Amino acid sequence: MNKILLILKREYLTRVKKKSFVFTTILFPALYMALIFGTGYLSSSVQKMNIAIVDSSGYFSDSLLAKINANDSTILFTPVKDTSVQSHFRKAGYDGYIIIPPIDWQTGRKNIKFITDKTHGTGTESMIENKLNIIWSEVVNEKLGIDNEKKTVLNTSNISIKEENQENKNANSAVSSTIGYVCGFLIYFILLIYGSQVMMGVMEEKTNRIAEVVVSSVKPFQLMLGKIIGISLVALTQFFIWVACILLVYTVGKMMGSESAVASAIVAGIQKSFASVNLPLILGCFAFYFMGGFFFYSSLYAAIGSAINEDVREAQSLSFPITLLIIFAIFMMTVAIRDPNGPIAVWGSIIPFTSPIVMMARLPFGVPGTVPVWQLILSMALLVIGFLCTTWLAAKIYRTGILMYGKKPTWKEMLKWALRK
């Protein structure tokens, strides 16, 4: 036990004292938020286009086009009387043109062509089609005698539902989905980043022949366990720092709330949002699934690192199946958030290979409402059993691979090492 503690201490201190630890602790939250908001901004940003409308139907009047353009300036429809613009539309400042043939307002016409000199994506084509349909709806409404008052009735006479949880009146599916996504992706990134650190650390010790000296006084299992626990504590330290910063910002905002109406509104909004979830349960389960998932996958990464020599490509090919399992868990998480009670969500949150990510996506929706207590207990128990099994198998691979040089291993050979008595 003392030897494991010594290895644990060495792994923890050498990594925490590095400048890279400070940078990742500070930059990771900033990069994570930039990724979320940046992708949202990029997906919403579209190129503005100016399209000439050559109308032969008489329905697309200048006033109607001006009214529609005022509501949406992304795609501008400009009425053109001169048909010769078709031969030089680019020089005239248009991105393309549309010819509206003589058509009946009762039947309309499909497959009206948008002529351009570039190939645009399906998104652009859909936006142009939607705007044309808005104009055509205005034309049809006018012909049918539907005034603004009747249009208001038609647009507002829809049925909407709001789900109410009998167990938790404050339940909010949007907040639960957001927390589920954040928790799931945090565990995903930590498993990939720190799992590969375990593998690279074992590879470094093996290639530098440090392992030969270490295993003369420490059992390979003790060495592997010390490295896994030490690196997991580094990740846990970062997580607690992030939580402490969030709580600090929240406390400062709450103190400023009495002086600032804006700050008070923000704090009240945060309190109202988190009132729909059991925050202590979420944080406690996050720590458990983070540690359990990390131990589960890190033992496998350590086994691969012990079997690899100096070839990084070899490490990538052998670790790819493990990485694929983590990526697969993310896909199951998205399904679980859309339907947290579905069979995919239930089984994904119980099977140890995916439960650290999928269960954390389901928990914000409520316990025991959405996630029965027996499912949570079974998921935790299977994750612990899975960790013990993978650690036992990985230790047998580690024991053989850590002292083997010059031979390129395969998954078949590693499986023989694991099953050897």
TIMARVO-116053 format. One record per residue (C-alpha): residue in one letter; x, y, z; residue number from 1. Coordinates in nm, 2 decimals. Each point is the difference from the previous one (the first is absolute). Layout:
# TIMARVO-116053
+------+--------+--------+--------+-----+
: type :      X :      Y :      Z : seq :
+------+--------+--------+--------+-----+
:    A :      X :      Y :      Z : NUM :
...
+------+--------+--------+--------+-----+
END
This chain:
# TIMARVO-116053
+------+--------+--------+--------+-----+
: type :      X :      Y :      Z : seq :
+------+--------+--------+--------+-----+
:    M :   0.00 :   0.00 :   0.00 :   1 :
:    N :   0.29 :   0.24 :   0.08 :   2 :
:    K :   0.15 :  -0.07 :  -0.34 :   3 :
:    I :  -0.33 :   0.09 :  -0.17 :   4 :
:    L :  -0.02 :   0.32 :   0.20 :   5 :
:    L :   0.36 :   0.10 :  -0.10 :   6 :
:    I :  -0.08 :  -0.06 :  -0.37 :   7 :
:    L :  -0.33 :   0.19 :   0.04 :   8 :
:    K :   0.18 :   0.29 :   0.16 :   9 :
:    R :   0.26 :   0.02 :  -0.27 :  10 :
:    E :  -0.25 :  -0.02 :  -0.28 :  11 :
:    Y :  -0.22 :   0.27 :   0.16 :  12 :
:    L :   0.27 :   0.25 :   0.09 :  13 :
:    T :   0.20 :  -0.02 :  -0.32 :  14 :
:    R :  -0.31 :   0.08 :  -0.20 :  15 :
:    V :  -0.15 :   0.27 :   0.23 :  16 :
:    K :   0.32 :   0.19 :   0.01 :  17 :
:    K :   0.03 :   0.02 :  -0.38 :  18 :
:    K :  -0.09 :   0.33 :  -0.17 :  19 :
:    S :  -0.22 :  -0.20 :  -0.24 :  20 :
:    F :  -0.23 :  -0.09 :   0.29 :  21 :
:    V :  -0.05 :   0.37 :   0.08 :  22 :
:    F :  -0.07 :   0.09 :  -0.36 :  23 :
:    T :  -0.25 :  -0.28 :  -0.06 :  24 :
:    T :  -0.18 :   0.08 :   0.33 :  25 :
:    I :  -0.04 :   0.36 :  -0.12 :  26 :
:    L :  -0.05 :  -0.05 :  -0.37 :  27 :
:    F :  -0.22 :  -0.31 :  -0.01 :  28 :
:    P :  -0.32 :   0.17 :   0.13 :  29 :
:    A :   0.06 :   0.29 :  -0.23 :  30 :
:    L :   0.06 :  -0.22 :  -0.30 :  31 :
:    Y :  -0.30 :  -0.22 :   0.10 :  32 :
:    M :  -0.23 :   0.31 :   0.01 :  33 :
:    A :   0.15 :   0.13 :  -0.33 :  34 :
:    L :  -0.07 :  -0.34 :  -0.16 :  35 :
:    I :  -0.37 :   0.01 :   0.11 :  36 :
:    F :  -0.07 :   0.37 :  -0.09 :  37 :
:    G :   0.24 :  -0.01 :  -0.30 :  38 :
:    T :  -0.18 :  -0.29 :  -0.17 :  39 :
:    G :  -0.33 :   0.17 :   0.07 :  40 :
:    Y :   0.12 :   0.32 :  -0.16 :  41 :
:    L :   0.15 :  -0.17 :  -0.30 :  42 :
:    S :  -0.31 :  -0.21 :  -0.06 :  43 :
:    S :  -0.22 :   0.32 :   0.01 :  44 :
:    S :   0.22 :   0.21 :  -0.22 :  45 :
:    V :  -0.10 :  -0.02 :  -0.37 :  46 :
:    Q :   0.11 :   0.19 :  -0.31 :  47 :
:    K :  -0.23 :   0.28 :  -0.11 :  48 :
:    M :  -0.13 :  -0.02 :  -0.36 :  49 :
:    N :  -0.17 :   0.23 :  -0.24 :  50 :
:    I :  -0.22 :  -0.18 :  -0.25 :  51 :
:    A :  -0.18 :   0.16 :  -0.30 :  52 :
:    I :  -0.36 :  -0.09 :  -0.04 :  53 :
:    V :  -0.13 :   0.01 :  -0.36 :  54 :
:    D :  -0.38 :  -0.02 :   0.05 :  55 :
:    S :  -0.24 :  -0.10 :  -0.28 :  56 :
:    S :  -0.29 :  -0.09 :   0.23 :  57 :
:    G :  -0.08 :   0.34 :   0.14 :  58 :
:    Y :  -0.02 :  -0.13 :   0.35 :  59 :
:    F :   0.35 :   0.10 :   0.12 :  60 :
:    S :  -0.05 :   0.38 :   0.03 :  61 :
:    D :   0.27 :   0.24 :   0.11 :  62 :
:    S :  -0.19 :   0.09 :   0.32 :  63 :
:    L :  -0.04 :  -0.37 :   0.10 :  64 :
:    L :   0.37 :  -0.08 :  -0.06 :  65 :
:    A :   0.10 :   0.31 :   0.20 :  66 :
:    K :  -0.22 :  -0.11 :   0.29 :  67 :
:    I :   0.15 :  -0.36 :   0.00 :  68 :
:    N :   0.36 :   0.14 :  -0.04 :  69 :
:    A :  -0.06 :   0.22 :   0.30 :  70 :
:    N :  -0.07 :  -0.30 :   0.22 :  71 :
:    D :   0.30 :  -0.20 :  -0.12 :  72 :
:    S :   0.30 :   0.17 :  -0.16 :  73 :
:    T :   0.21 :  -0.32 :  -0.04 :  74 :
:    I :  -0.15 :  -0.08 :  -0.34 :  75 :
:    L :  -0.10 :   0.32 :  -0.19 :  76 :
:    F :  -0.25 :  -0.04 :  -0.29 :  77 :
:    T :   0.04 :   0.30 :  -0.24 :  78 :
:    P :  -0.27 :   0.04 :  -0.27 :  79 :
:    V :   0.15 :   0.05 :  -0.34 :  80 :
:    K :  -0.20 :   0.11 :  -0.31 :  81 :
:    D :   0.28 :  -0.04 :  -0.25 :  82 :
:    T :   0.03 :  -0.36 :  -0.10 :  83 :
:    S :   0.34 :   0.05 :  -0.15 :  84 :
:    V :   0.14 :  -0.01 :   0.35 :  85 :
:    Q :   0.00 :  -0.38 :  -0.04 :  86 :
:    S :   0.32 :   0.02 :  -0.22 :  87 :
:    H :   0.19 :   0.24 :   0.23 :  88 :
:    F :  -0.15 :  -0.05 :   0.35 :  89 :
:    R :   0.34 :  -0.02 :   0.17 :  90 :
:    K :   0.11 :   0.33 :  -0.15 :  91 :
:    A :  -0.32 :   0.15 :   0.11 :  92 :
:    G :   0.07 :  -0.10 :   0.36 :  93 :
:    Y :  -0.22 :  -0.30 :   0.04 :  94 :
:    D :   0.10 :  -0.35 :   0.12 :  95 :
:    G :  -0.26 :  -0.15 :  -0.23 :  96 :
:    Y :  -0.35 :   0.04 :  -0.13 :  97 :
:    I :  -0.34 :  -0.17 :   0.01 :  98 :
:    I :  -0.26 :   0.02 :  -0.28 :  99 :
:    I :  -0.36 :  -0.02 :   0.12 : 100 :
:    P :  -0.21 :  -0.13 :  -0.29 : 101 :
:    P :  -0.37 :   0.07 :  -0.05 : 102 :
:    I :  -0.16 :  -0.22 :   0.27 : 103 :
:    D :  -0.34 :  -0.05 :   0.16 : 104 :
:    W :  -0.02 :   0.11 :   0.36 : 105 :
:    Q :  -0.23 :  -0.30 :   0.08 : 106 :
:    T :   0.25 :  -0.26 :  -0.11 : 107 :
:    G :   0.34 :   0.17 :   0.00 : 108 :
:    R :   0.29 :  -0.17 :  -0.17 : 109 :
:    K :   0.28 :  -0.22 :   0.11 : 110 :
:    N :   0.37 :  -0.01 :  -0.10 : 111 :
:    I :   0.04 :   0.37 :  -0.07 : 112 :
:    K :   0.37 :   0.03 :  -0.09 : 113 :
:    F :   0.26 :   0.21 :   0.18 : 114 :
:    I :   0.27 :   0.08 :  -0.26 : 115 :
:    T :   0.35 :   0.08 :   0.13 : 116 :
:    D :   0.36 :  -0.05 :  -0.10 : 117 :
:    K :   0.10 :  -0.17 :   0.32 : 118 :
:    T :  -0.10 :  -0.32 :   0.18 : 119 :
:    H :  -0.17 :   0.09 :   0.33 : 120 :
:    G :  -0.07 :  -0.24 :   0.28 : 121 :
:    T :  -0.34 :  -0.16 :   0.08 : 122 :
:    G :  -0.03 :   0.25 :   0.29 : 123 :
:    T :   0.00 :   0.30 :  -0.23 : 124 :
:    E :  -0.24 :  -0.17 :  -0.24 : 125 :
:    S :  -0.24 :  -0.07 :   0.29 : 126 :
:    M :   0.02 :   0.36 :   0.13 : 127 :
:    I :  -0.09 :   0.14 :  -0.35 : 128 :
:    E :  -0.29 :  -0.25 :  -0.03 : 129 :
:    N :  -0.13 :   0.09 :   0.34 : 130 :
:    K :   0.00 :   0.37 :  -0.08 : 131 :
:    L :  -0.17 :  -0.06 :  -0.33 : 132 :
:    N :  -0.27 :  -0.20 :   0.18 : 133 :
:    I :  -0.05 :   0.29 :   0.25 : 134 :
:    I :  -0.06 :   0.23 :  -0.29 : 135 :
:    W :  -0.23 :  -0.25 :  -0.16 : 136 :
:    S :  -0.20 :  -0.03 :   0.33 : 137 :
:    E :  -0.05 :   0.37 :   0.00 : 138 :
:    V :  -0.13 :  -0.02 :  -0.36 : 139 :
:    V :  -0.24 :  -0.28 :   0.08 : 140 :
:    N :  -0.13 :   0.17 :   0.32 : 141 :
:    E :  -0.07 :   0.31 :  -0.20 : 142 :
:    K :  -0.19 :  -0.19 :  -0.26 : 143 :
:    L :  -0.20 :  -0.19 :   0.26 : 144 :
:    G :  -0.09 :   0.32 :   0.18 : 145 :
:    I :   0.19 :  -0.09 :   0.32 : 146 :
:    D :   0.09 :   0.33 :   0.17 : 147 :
:    N :   0.25 :   0.07 :   0.27 : 148 :
:    E :  -0.25 :  -0.07 :   0.28 : 149 :
:    K :  -0.08 :  -0.35 :  -0.15 : 150 :
:    K :   0.36 :  -0.07 :  -0.05 : 151 :
:    T :   0.07 :   0.08 :   0.36 : 152 :
:    V :  -0.27 :  -0.25 :   0.11 : 153 :
:    L :   0.14 :  -0.27 :  -0.23 : 154 :
:    N :   0.35 :   0.05 :   0.13 : 155 :
:    T :  -0.09 :   0.01 :   0.36 : 156 :
:    S :  -0.27 :  -0.27 :   0.02 : 157 :
:    N :   0.25 :  -0.28 :   0.05 : 158 :
:    I :   0.00 :  -0.25 :   0.29 : 159 :
:    S :   0.32 :  -0.01 :   0.21 : 160 :
:    I :   0.09 :  -0.22 :   0.29 : 161 :
:    K :   0.22 :   0.04 :   0.30 : 162 :
:    E :   0.11 :  -0.31 :   0.18 : 163 :
:    E :  -0.05 :   0.00 :   0.38 : 164 :
:    N :   0.17 :  -0.25 :   0.22 : 165 :
:    Q :  -0.22 :  -0.11 :   0.29 : 166 :
:    E :   0.31 :  -0.09 :   0.21 : 167 :
:    N :   0.18 :   0.32 :  -0.07 : 168 :
:    K :  -0.20 :   0.31 :  -0.09 : 169 :
:    N :   0.32 :   0.20 :  -0.08 : 170 :
:    A :   0.12 :  -0.26 :  -0.26 : 171 :
:    N :   0.13 :   0.17 :  -0.31 : 172 :
:    S :   0.10 :  -0.22 :  -0.30 : 173 :
:    A :   0.21 :   0.27 :  -0.16 : 174 :
:    V :   0.21 :   0.05 :   0.32 : 175 :
:    S :   0.03 :  -0.38 :   0.04 : 176 :
:    S :   0.11 :  -0.04 :  -0.36 : 177 :
:    T :   0.27 :   0.27 :   0.04 : 178 :
:    I :   0.14 :  -0.14 :   0.32 : 179 :
:    G :  -0.01 :  -0.35 :  -0.15 : 180 :
:    Y :   0.20 :   0.12 :  -0.31 : 181 :
:    V :   0.25 :   0.19 :   0.22 : 182 :
:    C :   0.06 :  -0.30 :   0.24 : 183 :
:    G :   0.02 :  -0.25 :  -0.29 : 184 :
:    F :   0.25 :   0.20 :  -0.20 : 185 :
:    L :   0.22 :   0.08 :   0.30 : 186 :
:    I :   0.04 :  -0.37 :   0.08 : 187 :
:    Y :   0.06 :  -0.07 :  -0.37 : 188 :
:    F :   0.28 :   0.25 :  -0.03 : 189 :
:    I :   0.15 :  -0.10 :   0.33 : 190 :
:    L :   0.00 :  -0.37 :  -0.09 : 191 :
:    L :   0.17 :   0.07 :  -0.34 : 192 :
:    I :   0.26 :   0.25 :   0.13 : 193 :
:    Y :   0.10 :  -0.17 :   0.33 : 194 :
:    G :  -0.04 :  -0.35 :  -0.13 : 195 :
:    S :   0.25 :   0.07 :  -0.27 : 196 :
:    Q :   0.22 :   0.16 :   0.26 : 197 :
:    V :   0.01 :  -0.33 :   0.19 : 198 :
:    M :   0.09 :  -0.19 :  -0.32 : 199 :
:    M :   0.27 :   0.25 :  -0.10 : 200 :
:    G :   0.14 :   0.00 :   0.36 : 201 :
:    V :   0.04 :  -0.38 :   0.00 : 202 :
:    M :   0.15 :   0.01 :  -0.35 : 203 :
:    E :   0.25 :   0.26 :   0.11 : 204 :
:    E :   0.11 :  -0.20 :   0.30 : 205 :
:    K :   0.03 :  -0.31 :  -0.21 : 206 :
:    T :   0.21 :   0.16 :  -0.28 : 207 :
:    N :   0.23 :   0.17 :   0.25 : 208 :
:    R :   0.05 :  -0.33 :   0.17 : 209 :
:    I :  -0.12 :   0.15 :   0.33 : 210 :
:    A :  -0.25 :  -0.28 :   0.04 : 211 :
:    E :   0.27 :  -0.26 :   0.02 : 212 :
:    V :   0.14 :   0.17 :   0.31 : 213 :
:    V :  -0.34 :   0.07 :   0.16 : 214 :
:    V :  -0.14 :  -0.35 :  -0.04 : 215 :
:    S :   0.30 :  -0.14 :   0.18 : 216 :
:    S :  -0.14 :   0.14 :   0.32 : 217 :
:    V :  -0.37 :   0.05 :  -0.09 : 218 :
:    K :  -0.25 :  -0.25 :  -0.14 : 219 :
:    P :  -0.13 :   0.10 :  -0.35 : 220 :
:    F :  -0.36 :   0.01 :   0.14 : 221 :
:    Q :   0.11 :   0.25 :   0.27 : 222 :
:    L :   0.18 :   0.21 :  -0.26 : 223 :
:    M :  -0.30 :   0.01 :  -0.23 : 224 :
:    L :  -0.25 :   0.07 :   0.28 : 225 :
:    G :   0.21 :   0.28 :   0.14 : 226 :
:    K :   0.03 :   0.17 :  -0.34 : 227 :
:    I :  -0.38 :  -0.03 :  -0.07 : 228 :
:    I :  -0.10 :   0.14 :   0.34 : 229 :
:    G :   0.26 :   0.28 :   0.00 : 230 :
:    I :  -0.10 :   0.12 :  -0.34 : 231 :
:    S :  -0.37 :  -0.02 :   0.09 : 232 :
:    L :   0.06 :   0.22 :   0.30 : 233 :
:    V :   0.16 :   0.26 :  -0.23 : 234 :
:    A :  -0.32 :   0.00 :  -0.21 : 235 :
:    L :  -0.21 :   0.02 :   0.31 : 236 :
:    T :   0.21 :   0.29 :   0.13 : 237 :
:    Q :  -0.08 :   0.19 :  -0.32 : 238 :
:    F :  -0.37 :  -0.08 :   0.03 : 239 :
:    F :  -0.01 :   0.13 :   0.36 : 240 :
:    I :   0.18 :   0.32 :  -0.11 : 241 :
:    W :  -0.26 :   0.05 :  -0.27 : 242 :
:    V :  -0.29 :  -0.06 :   0.25 : 243 :
:    A :   0.16 :   0.24 :   0.25 : 244 :
:    C :   0.03 :   0.27 :  -0.27 : 245 :
:    I :  -0.37 :  -0.05 :  -0.09 : 246 :
:    L :  -0.10 :   0.03 :   0.36 : 247 :
:    L :   0.22 :   0.31 :   0.05 : 248 :
:    V :  -0.16 :   0.17 :  -0.30 : 249 :
:    Y :  -0.34 :  -0.09 :   0.12 : 250 :
:    T :   0.07 :   0.13 :   0.35 : 251 :
:    V :   0.14 :   0.33 :  -0.13 : 252 :
:    G :  -0.30 :   0.04 :  -0.23 : 253 :
:    K :  -0.23 :  -0.07 :   0.29 : 254 :
:    M :   0.17 :   0.26 :   0.21 : 255 :
:    M :  -0.01 :   0.26 :  -0.28 : 256 :
:    G :  -0.37 :  -0.09 :  -0.05 : 257 :
:    S :  -0.11 :   0.25 :   0.26 : 258 :
:    E :   0.19 :   0.28 :  -0.18 : 259 :
:    S :  -0.08 :  -0.09 :  -0.36 : 260 :
:    A :  -0.34 :  -0.08 :  -0.14 : 261 :
:    V :   0.17 :  -0.18 :  -0.30 : 262 :
:    A :   0.22 :  -0.22 :   0.23 : 263 :
:    S :  -0.30 :  -0.07 :   0.22 : 264 :
:    A :  -0.20 :  -0.11 :  -0.30 : 265 :
:    I :   0.28 :  -0.23 :  -0.12 : 266 :
:    V :   0.04 :  -0.16 :   0.35 : 267 :
:    A :  -0.38 :  -0.05 :   0.02 : 268 :
:    G :   0.00 :  -0.16 :  -0.34 : 269 :
:    I :   0.28 :  -0.24 :   0.10 : 270 :
:    Q :  -0.17 :  -0.09 :   0.33 : 271 :
:    K :  -0.33 :  -0.06 :  -0.19 : 272 :
:    S :   0.18 :  -0.22 :  -0.26 : 273 :
:    F :   0.18 :  -0.22 :   0.26 : 274 :
:    A :  -0.31 :  -0.03 :   0.21 : 275 :
:    S :  -0.12 :  -0.26 :  -0.25 : 276 :
:    V :   0.29 :  -0.24 :   0.06 : 277 :
:    N :   0.14 :  -0.17 :   0.31 : 278 :
:    L :   0.34 :   0.17 :  -0.01 : 279 :
:    P :   0.16 :  -0.19 :   0.29 : 280 :
:    L :  -0.10 :  -0.33 :  -0.16 : 281 :
:    I :   0.13 :   0.11 :  -0.34 : 282 :
:    L :   0.34 :   0.11 :   0.14 : 283 :
:    G :   0.04 :  -0.32 :   0.21 : 284 :
:    C :  -0.09 :  -0.23 :  -0.29 : 285 :
:    F :   0.23 :   0.20 :  -0.23 : 286 :
:    A :   0.29 :  -0.06 :   0.23 : 287 :
:    F :  -0.08 :  -0.37 :   0.02 : 288 :
:    Y :  -0.05 :  -0.05 :  -0.37 : 289 :
:    F :   0.30 :   0.21 :  -0.08 : 290 :
:    M :   0.22 :  -0.21 :   0.22 : 291 :
:    G :  -0.16 :  -0.33 :  -0.09 : 292 :
:    G :   0.01 :   0.07 :  -0.38 : 293 :
:    F :   0.36 :   0.13 :   0.03 : 294 :
:    F :   0.12 :  -0.32 :   0.19 : 295 :
:    F :  -0.19 :  -0.22 :  -0.25 : 296 :
:    Y :   0.15 :   0.15 :  -0.31 : 297 :
:    S :   0.34 :   0.10 :   0.14 : 298 :
:    S :   0.08 :  -0.36 :   0.09 : 299 :
:    L :  -0.05 :  -0.09 :  -0.36 : 300 :
:    Y :   0.21 :   0.29 :  -0.12 : 301 :
:    A :   0.27 :  -0.10 :   0.24 : 302 :
:    A :   0.00 :  -0.36 :  -0.13 : 303 :
:    I :   0.04 :   0.13 :  -0.36 : 304 :
:    G :   0.28 :   0.24 :   0.11 : 305 :
:    S :   0.19 :  -0.29 :   0.16 : 306 :
:    A :  -0.02 :  -0.21 :  -0.32 : 307 :
:    I :   0.12 :   0.28 :  -0.24 : 308 :
:    N :   0.36 :   0.09 :  -0.07 : 309 :
:    E :   0.09 :   0.34 :  -0.15 : 310 :
:    D :  -0.23 :   0.01 :  -0.30 : 311 :
:    V :  -0.28 :   0.26 :   0.05 : 312 :
:    R :  -0.19 :  -0.14 :  -0.30 : 313 :
:    E :  -0.01 :  -0.33 :   0.17 : 314 :
:    A :  -0.15 :   0.16 :   0.31 : 315 :
:    Q :  -0.27 :   0.17 :  -0.20 : 316 :
:    S :  -0.10 :  -0.32 :  -0.18 : 317 :
:    L :  -0.02 :  -0.20 :   0.32 : 318 :
:    S :  -0.18 :   0.27 :   0.20 : 319 :
:    F :  -0.25 :   0.07 :  -0.28 : 320 :
:    P :  -0.26 :  -0.26 :   0.11 : 321 :
:    I :   0.00 :   0.14 :   0.35 : 322 :
:    T :  -0.03 :   0.36 :  -0.13 : 323 :
:    L :  -0.28 :  -0.12 :  -0.22 : 324 :
:    L :  -0.20 :  -0.13 :   0.30 : 325 :
:    I :   0.03 :   0.34 :   0.16 : 326 :
:    I :  -0.12 :   0.17 :  -0.32 : 327 :
:    F :  -0.29 :  -0.25 :  -0.02 : 328 :
:    A :  -0.10 :   0.10 :   0.35 : 329 :
:    I :  -0.04 :   0.36 :  -0.12 : 330 :
:    F :  -0.24 :  -0.11 :  -0.28 : 331 :
:    M :  -0.20 :  -0.20 :   0.26 : 332 :
:    M :   0.00 :   0.31 :   0.23 : 333 :
:    T :  -0.17 :   0.21 :  -0.27 : 334 :
:    V :  -0.27 :  -0.27 :  -0.05 : 335 :
:    A :  -0.04 :  -0.02 :   0.38 : 336 :
:    I :  -0.06 :   0.38 :   0.03 : 337 :
:    R :  -0.27 :  -0.01 :  -0.26 : 338 :
:    D :  -0.17 :  -0.30 :   0.16 : 339 :
:    P :   0.14 :  -0.06 :   0.35 : 340 :
:    N :  -0.26 :  -0.28 :   0.06 : 341 :
:    G :   0.07 :  -0.19 :  -0.32 : 342 :
:    P :   0.17 :  -0.34 :  -0.01 : 343 :
:    I :   0.32 :   0.14 :  -0.15 : 344 :
:    A :   0.03 :   0.25 :   0.28 : 345 :
:    V :  -0.08 :  -0.27 :   0.27 : 346 :
:    W :   0.25 :  -0.26 :  -0.13 : 347 :
:    G :   0.26 :   0.26 :  -0.08 : 348 :
:    S :  -0.01 :   0.13 :   0.35 : 349 :
:    I :   0.04 :  -0.35 :   0.15 : 350 :
:    I :   0.27 :  -0.15 :  -0.22 : 351 :
:    P :   0.34 :   0.10 :   0.15 : 352 :
:    F :   0.16 :   0.09 :  -0.34 : 353 :
:    T :  -0.25 :   0.28 :  -0.05 : 354 :
:    S :  -0.16 :   0.06 :   0.35 : 355 :
:    P :   0.24 :   0.28 :   0.12 : 356 :
:    I :  -0.12 :   0.23 :  -0.29 : 357 :
:    V :  -0.35 :  -0.12 :  -0.06 : 358 :
:    M :  -0.11 :  -0.02 :   0.36 : 359 :
:    M :   0.13 :   0.35 :   0.07 : 360 :
:    A :  -0.22 :   0.12 :  -0.29 : 361 :
:    R :  -0.31 :  -0.17 :   0.15 : 362 :
:    L :   0.04 :   0.10 :   0.37 : 363 :
:    P :  -0.09 :   0.37 :  -0.04 : 364 :
:    F :  -0.35 :  -0.11 :  -0.12 : 365 :
:    G :  -0.07 :  -0.12 :   0.34 : 366 :
:    V :   0.04 :  -0.29 :   0.25 : 367 :
:    P :  -0.21 :  -0.20 :   0.06 : 368 :
:    G :  -0.24 :   0.14 :  -0.26 : 369 :
:    T :   0.20 :  -0.05 :  -0.32 : 370 :
:    V :   0.28 :  -0.22 :   0.14 : 371 :
:    P :  -0.13 :  -0.25 :   0.25 : 372 :
:    V :   0.22 :  -0.06 :   0.31 : 373 :
:    W :   0.06 :  -0.37 :  -0.10 : 374 :
:    Q :   0.14 :   0.11 :  -0.34 : 375 :
:    L :   0.24 :   0.24 :   0.17 : 376 :
:    I :   0.12 :  -0.26 :   0.26 : 377 :
:    L :   0.03 :  -0.27 :  -0.27 : 378 :
:    S :   0.20 :   0.24 :  -0.23 : 379 :
:    M :   0.24 :   0.10 :   0.28 : 380 :
:    A :   0.04 :  -0.37 :   0.11 : 381 :
:    L :   0.08 :  -0.11 :  -0.36 : 382 :
:    L :   0.24 :   0.28 :  -0.05 : 383 :
:    V :   0.19 :  -0.10 :   0.31 : 384 :
:    I :   0.00 :  -0.36 :  -0.10 : 385 :
:    G :   0.11 :   0.10 :  -0.35 : 386 :
:    F :   0.28 :   0.21 :   0.13 : 387 :
:    L :   0.13 :  -0.30 :   0.22 : 388 :
:    C :  -0.02 :  -0.23 :  -0.30 : 389 :
:    T :   0.17 :   0.23 :  -0.25 : 390 :
:    T :   0.27 :   0.08 :   0.26 : 391 :
:    W :   0.06 :  -0.37 :   0.06 : 392 :
:    L :   0.03 :  -0.07 :  -0.37 : 393 :
:    A :   0.21 :   0.31 :  -0.07 : 394 :
:    A :   0.23 :  -0.09 :   0.29 : 395 :
:    K :   0.08 :  -0.34 :  -0.16 : 396 :
:    I :   0.07 :   0.17 :  -0.34 : 397 :
:    Y :   0.20 :   0.27 :   0.18 : 398 :
:    R :   0.21 :  -0.26 :   0.18 : 399 :
:    T :   0.11 :  -0.16 :  -0.33 : 400 :
:    G :   0.01 :   0.30 :  -0.22 : 401 :
:    I :   0.19 :   0.24 :   0.22 : 402 :
:    L :   0.32 :  -0.21 :  -0.04 : 403 :
:    M :  -0.04 :  -0.10 :  -0.36 : 404 :
:    Y :   0.20 :   0.19 :  -0.26 : 405 :
:    G :   0.05 :  -0.02 :  -0.38 : 406 :
:    K :  -0.32 :  -0.19 :  -0.08 : 407 :
:    K :  -0.31 :   0.16 :  -0.14 : 408 :
:    P :  -0.30 :  -0.14 :   0.19 : 409 :
:    T :  -0.35 :  -0.07 :  -0.13 : 410 :
:    W :  -0.33 :  -0.02 :   0.18 : 411 :
:    K :   0.01 :  -0.38 :  -0.03 : 412 :
:    E :   0.33 :  -0.02 :   0.18 : 413 :
:    M :  -0.11 :   0.25 :   0.27 : 414 :
:    L :  -0.32 :  -0.21 :   0.05 : 415 :
:    K :   0.23 :  -0.31 :   0.05 : 416 :
:    W :   0.20 :   0.19 :   0.26 : 417 :
:    A :  -0.32 :   0.10 :   0.18 : 418 :
:    L :  -0.14 :  -0.36 :   0.01 : 419 :
:    R :   0.33 :  -0.17 :   0.08 : 420 :
:    K :  -0.01 :  -0.17 :   0.34 : 421 :
+------+--------+--------+--------+-----+
END
